[in-house]
Amino acid sequence: MKTKLLIEQHFHGAYGVDFNKATANDVLDLACEIKKEGVGAIFPTLVTDSTENIKKQIKVIKDAASQQKDGAKILGIHLEGIFLNTDKKGIHNTKYFLEPSVENFKLIEDDFIKIVTLAPELCKDNLIQYLHSKDIKVQAGHCIGGILTGCDGVTHTFNAMSGISHRGKSTALSALINDEIYTEIIADGVHVSDDALKLLFKSKPADKIILISDSLPCAHSNLKEFIFADEKVYFDGEKATSAQGTLAGSTKLLPDIIKILGQKEMFNPQFIENPYNYHKVDLDGKLEWDEDFNITNVK
């Protein structure tokens, strides 16, 4: 099977690198390593942090992109943190949460931010419209609201959001029945059950599903314990959790996840095309896969 190169729009690091702490050289090294895995473009994702550190790391990643000569193309930053709902905080540190407003976004605003995950039910003034005016994708995540007006997508569907209910609205339910918005999904076999995946794949148009890894620094590394989002995280070889048992991100990369789906006969090649359409980008290069969904060639 031949496909386009992969685009990873939601991941926090790999190979021991954490984008909230990385240097420009770390980011460039990661971009080169992940290109070997068949990932042609990335949106480094920042977890909740102080506004000072978010601004610092935006500059680091932006500087890396300006120096880049090879590796996976750095397309921009996915800001997952600070505008979330404490009721669905996940691993995020709530002490840094801010009210989702234009005024607060301007504290960290930068033209390299291309995706913002937020809790739409908490948004004040016209933040969503303001983000759209800056050509930023708005995704609902770490939230409980069922009204997704103005959202372009949903962040890691089913995880850290209000689940499906037969009464009233919920984030997951609204995401499934809205054919216009994109839905991220972590199909690593840990974050979402196979039945929930099947429900998503049956409910959503195939061209509105975006596979993500949400990978952590421990992915493809020897890390077993590390600090992420100010929490000690433990990697047992399959999943990464806090001391309290809260799932952090994934320990797999996107090609690993595609292999998992392929072996379950749940993979659709359309999923690789979707990030290209969502972000209106094009990349040179092709991937070749064998019948077991191992990558055999990256061009």
C-alpha positions, 0 to 999 in steps of 0.5 A, a space after each residue: 500500500 502506498 500513501 502520503 506521508 503522515 501529519 501529526 497534529 497532536 503530540 507532546 513529544 517522543 524520543 525523550 523530548 518534551 515540547 514544554 521543555 525542549 530546546 530548538 536542537 531537541 525539536 530539530 532532532 525529533 523532527 528528523 527522527 520522526 521523519 524516518 517513521 513516515 511522519 512528514 509534518 508535525 504540530 508540536 503540542 504544548 500542555 498547560 503551563 505558565 504563560 511565561 513558559 508557554 511563550 518561551 516554548 513557542 519561541 523555541 519551536 518557532 526558532 526551530 522551524 525557521 532553522 529547519 532544513 530537513 526532517 518532518 516539517 514543523 507546521 505550527 503549534 497546537 496549544 492544548 493548555 490553559 483554556 480548559 475545564 477543571 471538571 475534565 482536566 486530565 493530567 493538566 495542572 489547573 493552577 495555570 488555567 485561565 478563563 478562555 477570553 481574547 484578553 487572556 489569549 493575547 497573553 500568549 498570542 503568536 502567529 505560529 499557534 495554529 490549533 487551540 484546544 479549549 472548553 467552548 462552554 467557558 468561552 467569554 466575549 468573542 474568543 472563538 471568532 477572534 481565533 478564526 480571524 487569526 486563521 487558527 483552528 478551534 477544537 473542543 477538548 477537556 470540556 463538558 459542553 455539548 454546544 460546539 458552535 464555531 468549533 472546527 474539530 474535537 480534541 481526542 474524542 471520548 477522552 477528557 470530555 462529557 460522554 455519550 448520554 441519551 438525555 441532553 447534550 454532551 461533547 462526545 454526542 455532539 461530535 458524533 452527530 455533527 458531520 461538519 467538524 473533524 474528530 481527533 481520536 487516539 486509537 492506540 488500544 488504551 485510550 479508546 475501546 474497540 467498540 467506541 472506535 467502531 461507533 466513531 467510524 460508523 457515525 462520522 464521515 470517513 473524511 472527518 476523522 483524524 488519527 493522532 498519537 497524543 504521544 508523550 516523551 516516553 514514546 520510542 524512548 527508554 524513559 520509565 518515569 518522568 515529569 509531565 505537566 508537573 506530574 510524575 508519570 509512570 510508563 509500564 510498557 503499555 500505558 503512562 499514568 500519574 501516581 493517581 492512575 490518571 491516563 496521560 497521553 499515548 506511548 505510541 507514535 502515529 505509525 504504531 497506531 496505524 499498524 494497530 488499526 490495520 491488524 484489527 481491519 479498522 484502518 481506512 487510508 482516507 484517515 491519512 488524507 484528512 489532515 491534509 484537507 483540514 490544514 490545507 497543506 501539501 507535502 512531497 513524499 510517499 509511504 509504502 506499507 507491507 500487508 502487516 502495516 509495517 513501513 517499508 519505504 519512506 520517500 
